[in-house]
Amino acid sequence: MKQQADALGVLIRAGVDPENAARIAGIEDVEFTGAVPVSLRQPEADAKNLEGR
């Protein structure tokens, strides 16, 4: 399971659509929140809305 989760994370951080990444990693029945991975930084203008600034 750890290998699948790691693969899923790598794919998402690489820009693969989360639903497709889960399918490729062999993970089923996962619900995505739409949140951006913390390792990716939003453009400052977009981040202001998310960070309450």
VEXPA-86726 format. One line per field, with one value per atom (N, C-alpha, C, O, CB): residue number from 1; residue in three letters; atom name; x, y, z. Coordinates in nm, 2 decimals, padded with zeros to 4 digits. Each point is the difference from the previous one (the first is absolute). Glycine has a CB too. Layout:
BEGIN
n	c(NUM ...)
res	c(ALA ...)
atom	c(CA ...)
c1	c(X ...)
c2	c(Y ...)
c3	c(Z ...)
***
This chain:
BEGIN
n	c(1 1 1 1 1 2 2 2 2 2 3 3 3 3 3 4 4 4 4 4 5 5 5 5 5 6 6 6 6 6 7 7 7 7 7 8 8 8 8 8 9 9 9 9 9 10 10 10 10 10 11 11 11 11 11 12 12 12 12 12 13 13 13 13 13 14 14 14 14 14 15 15 15 15 15 16 16 16 16 16 17 17 17 17 17 18 18 18 18 18 19 19 19 19 19 20 20 20 20 20 21 21 21 21 21 22 22 22 22 22 23 23 23 23 23 24 24 24 24 24 25 25 25 25 25 26 26 26 26 26 27 27 27 27 27 28 28 28 28 28 29 29 29 29 29 30 30 30 30 30 31 31 31 31 31 32 32 32 32 32 33 33 33 33 33 34 34 34 34 34 35 35 35 35 35 36 36 36 36 36 37 37 37 37 37 38 38 38 38 38 39 39 39 39 39 40 40 40 40 40 41 41 41 41 41 42 42 42 42 42 43 43 43 43 43 44 44 44 44 44 45 45 45 45 45 46 46 46 46 46 47 47 47 47 47 48 48 48 48 48 49 49 49 49 49 50 50 50 50 50 51 51 51 51 51 52 52 52 52 52 53 53 53 53 53)
res	c(MET MET MET MET MET LYS LYS LYS LYS LYS GLN GLN GLN GLN GLN GLN GLN GLN GLN GLN ALA ALA ALA ALA ALA ASP ASP ASP ASP ASP ALA ALA ALA ALA ALA LEU LEU LEU LEU LEU GLY GLY GLY GLY GLY VAL VAL VAL VAL VAL LEU LEU LEU LEU LEU ILE ILE ILE ILE ILE ARG ARG ARG ARG ARG ALA ALA ALA ALA ALA GLY GLY GLY GLY GLY VAL VAL VAL VAL VAL ASP ASP ASP ASP ASP PRO PRO PRO PRO PRO GLU GLU GLU GLU GLU ASN ASN ASN ASN ASN ALA ALA ALA ALA ALA ALA ALA ALA ALA ALA ARG ARG ARG ARG ARG ILE ILE ILE ILE ILE ALA ALA ALA ALA ALA GLY GLY GLY GLY GLY ILE ILE ILE ILE ILE GLU GLU GLU GLU GLU ASP ASP ASP ASP ASP VAL VAL VAL VAL VAL GLU GLU GLU GLU GLU PHE PHE PHE PHE PHE THR THR THR THR THR GLY GLY GLY GLY GLY ALA ALA ALA ALA ALA VAL VAL VAL VAL VAL PRO PRO PRO PRO PRO VAL VAL VAL VAL VAL SER SER SER SER SER LEU LEU LEU LEU LEU ARG ARG ARG ARG ARG GLN GLN GLN GLN GLN PRO PRO PRO PRO PRO GLU GLU GLU GLU GLU ALA ALA ALA ALA ALA ASP ASP ASP ASP ASP ALA ALA ALA ALA ALA LYS LYS LYS LYS LYS ASN ASN ASN ASN ASN LEU LEU LEU LEU LEU GLU GLU GLU GLU GLU GLY GLY GLY GLY GLY ARG ARG ARG ARG ARG)
atom	c(N CA C O CB N CA C O CB N CA C O CB N CA C O CB N CA C O CB N CA C O CB N CA C O CB N CA C O CB N CA C O CB N CA C O CB N CA C O CB N CA C O CB N CA C O CB N CA C O CB N CA C O CB N CA C O CB N CA C O CB N CA C O CB N CA C O CB N CA C O CB N CA C O CB N CA C O CB N CA C O CB N CA C O CB N CA C O CB N CA C O CB N CA C O CB N CA C O CB N CA C O CB N CA C O CB N CA C O CB N CA C O CB N CA C O CB N CA C O CB N CA C O CB N CA C O CB N CA C O CB N CA C O CB N CA C O CB N CA C O CB N CA C O CB N CA C O CB N CA C O CB N CA C O CB N CA C O CB N CA C O CB N CA C O CB N CA C O CB N CA C O CB N CA C O CB N CA C O CB N CA C O CB N CA C O CB)
c1	c(00.08 -00.08 00.09 -00.04 -00.14 00.29 00.09 00.05 00.01 00.05 -00.02 00.05 -00.10 00.03 00.12 -00.28 -00.11 -00.02 -00.02 -00.08 00.10 -00.02 00.11 -00.02 -00.10 00.25 00.11 -00.01 00.03 00.11 -00.18 -00.02 -00.10 00.01 00.06 -00.18 -00.11 00.05 -00.03 -00.14 00.24 00.06 00.09 -00.01 -00.01 00.10 00.10 -00.08 00.03 00.15 -00.28 -00.07 -00.08 00.00 -00.02 -00.04 -00.08 00.10 -00.04 -00.13 00.28 00.10 00.05 00.05 00.01 -00.06 00.05 -00.11 00.03 00.12 -00.27 -00.10 -00.11 -00.08 00.25 -00.16 -00.10 -00.13 00.00 00.18 -00.29 -00.13 -00.02 00.03 -00.13 00.06 -00.01 -00.08 00.04 -00.02 -00.13 -00.08 00.08 00.00 -00.21 00.28 00.08 00.12 00.04 -00.11 00.13 00.12 -00.04 00.07 00.02 -00.21 -00.04 -00.02 00.03 -00.15 00.06 -00.02 00.13 00.02 -00.23 00.31 00.13 00.07 00.07 -00.05 -00.03 00.06 -00.07 00.05 00.03 -00.20 -00.07 -00.08 -00.02 00.19 -00.21 -00.07 -00.14 -00.03 00.24 -00.31 -00.14 -00.07 00.05 -00.04 -00.13 -00.09 00.07 -00.02 -00.09 00.18 00.06 -00.08 -00.03 00.26 -00.26 -00.07 00.10 00.06 -00.29 00.24 00.09 -00.07 -00.11 00.25 -00.07 -00.06 00.02 -00.07 00.11 00.05 00.03 00.11 00.04 -00.28 00.29 00.11 00.12 00.03 -00.13 00.19 00.12 00.11 00.00 -00.06 00.14 00.10 00.09 00.03 -00.03 00.03 00.08 00.14 00.06 -00.19 00.18 00.13 -00.01 00.11 -00.05 -00.18 -00.01 -00.05 -00.08 00.03 00.11 -00.04 -00.08 00.03 00.18 -00.33 -00.09 00.06 00.08 -00.27 00.15 00.04 -00.04 -00.11 00.10 00.08 -00.03 -00.14 -00.06 00.30 -00.28 -00.14 -00.11 -00.09 00.18 -00.07 -00.09 00.01 -00.09 00.10 00.12 00.02 -00.06 -00.04 00.25 -00.22 -00.06 -00.14 -00.03 00.17 -00.22 -00.13 00.00 -00.09 00.01 00.17 00.00 00.06 -00.04 00.06 00.07 00.07 -00.06 00.05 00.15 -00.31 -00.07 00.07 -00.02 -00.08 00.19 00.07 -00.07 00.04 00.17)
c2	c(-00.12 00.12 00.13 00.09 -00.22 00.12 00.12 00.03 00.12 -00.17 -00.05 00.02 00.07 00.08 -00.28 00.15 00.06 00.15 00.08 -00.31 00.25 00.14 00.09 00.12 -00.21 00.04 00.08 00.03 00.11 -00.22 00.01 00.02 00.10 00.09 -00.33 00.23 00.10 00.14 00.09 -00.27 00.20 00.13 00.06 00.11 -00.17 -00.03 00.04 00.05 00.10 -00.26 00.08 00.03 00.13 00.09 -00.33 00.26 00.13 00.12 00.10 -00.23 00.12 00.11 00.03 00.11 -00.17 -00.05 00.02 00.07 00.03 -00.23 00.21 00.07 -00.09 00.05 00.12 -00.30 -00.09 00.02 00.02 -00.19 00.17 00.01 -00.11 -00.11 00.20 -00.05 -00.09 -00.13 -00.11 00.30 -00.18 -00.12 -00.09 -00.13 00.26 -00.08 -00.08 -00.06 -00.11 00.25 -00.06 -00.04 -00.12 -00.10 00.33 -00.22 -00.11 -00.13 -00.11 00.27 -00.14 -00.12 -00.06 -00.12 00.22 -00.02 -00.04 -00.07 -00.11 00.29 -00.13 -00.06 -00.12 -00.07 00.30 -00.26 -00.12 00.02 -00.09 -00.04 00.26 00.03 00.03 00.08 00.01 -00.16 00.02 00.06 00.00 -00.20 00.25 00.06 00.11 00.00 -00.22 00.31 00.11 00.13 00.02 -00.13 00.19 00.12 00.12 00.01 -00.11 00.18 00.11 00.13 00.02 -00.13 00.19 00.12 00.12 00.10 -00.18 00.07 00.11 00.09 00.10 -00.11 -00.02 00.08 -00.02 -00.11 00.09 00.13 -00.01 -00.06 00.04 00.16 -00.29 -00.06 00.11 00.10 -00.31 00.19 00.11 00.02 00.10 -00.16 -00.04 00.01 00.09 00.03 -00.25 00.26 00.08 00.14 00.01 -00.20 00.29 00.14 00.07 00.00 00.01 00.04 00.07 00.14 00.05 -00.17 00.18 00.13 00.09 -00.02 -00.02 00.14 00.09 00.05 00.00 00.06 -00.02 00.06 -00.10 00.03 00.12 -00.28 -00.10 -00.05 -00.03 -00.04 00.07 -00.04 00.09 -00.04 -00.06 00.23 00.10 -00.04 00.01 00.17 -00.23 -00.04 -00.12 -00.02 00.11 -00.18 -00.13 00.03 -00.07 -00.06 00.22 00.02 00.11 00.03 -00.11 00.14 00.10 00.13 00.07 -00.25 00.21 00.13 00.11 00.11 -00.24)
c3	c(00.00 00.00 00.00 -00.07 00.19 -00.04 00.00 -00.14 -00.04 00.28 -00.31 -00.14 -00.09 -00.08 00.11 -00.01 -00.08 00.04 -00.09 00.06 00.16 00.04 -00.04 -00.04 00.24 -00.19 -00.05 -00.15 -00.04 00.22 -00.26 -00.14 -00.03 -00.08 00.04 00.12 -00.02 00.03 -00.08 00.15 00.03 00.04 -00.11 -00.03 00.27 -00.29 -00.10 -00.13 -00.06 00.15 -00.13 -00.12 00.02 -00.09 00.04 00.17 00.02 00.00 -00.06 00.19 -00.06 00.00 -00.14 -00.03 00.27 -00.33 -00.13 -00.09 -00.12 00.15 00.02 -00.07 -00.06 -00.08 00.03 00.08 -00.06 00.08 00.12 -00.18 -00.01 00.06 00.11 -00.02 -00.20 00.34 00.11 -00.03 00.04 00.11 -00.22 -00.03 -00.09 00.02 00.00 -00.12 -00.09 00.08 -00.02 -00.18 00.29 00.08 00.08 00.01 -00.01 00.06 00.09 -00.08 00.04 00.11 -00.27 -00.09 -00.04 00.01 -00.10 00.05 -00.04 00.12 -00.02 -00.15 00.29 00.12 00.05 00.09 -00.03 -00.11 00.04 00.13 00.07 -00.18 00.14 00.12 -00.04 -00.09 00.21 -00.05 -00.03 00.12 00.11 -00.27 00.13 00.10 00.09 00.12 -00.12 -00.07 00.07 -00.04 -00.12 00.12 00.10 -00.03 00.02 00.11 -00.03 -00.18 00.01 00.04 -00.04 -00.14 00.26 00.06 -00.10 00.01 00.22 -00.32 -00.09 00.05 -00.06 -00.01 00.19 00.06 -00.08 -00.05 00.28 -00.23 -00.07 00.09 00.12 -00.26 00.10 00.08 00.07 -00.07 -00.08 00.27 00.07 -00.06 00.02 00.19 -00.28 -00.07 -00.12 -00.06 00.15 -00.14 -00.11 00.05 00.09 -00.24 00.09 00.05 -00.11 -00.11 00.24 -00.08 -00.09 -00.03 00.08 00.02 -00.21 -00.03 00.12 00.06 -00.31 00.28 00.12 00.00 00.10 -00.09 -00.13 00.00 00.03 00.07 -00.25 00.14 00.04 00.14 00.07 -00.30 00.28 00.14 00.10 00.11 -00.19 00.05 00.09 00.04 00.12 -00.22 00.01 00.03 00.09 00.09 -00.31 00.20 00.07 00.14 00.10 -00.31 00.23 00.12 00.09 00.10 -00.21 00.06 00.07 00.02 00.09 00.03 -00.22 00.01 -00.08 00.00 00.02)
***
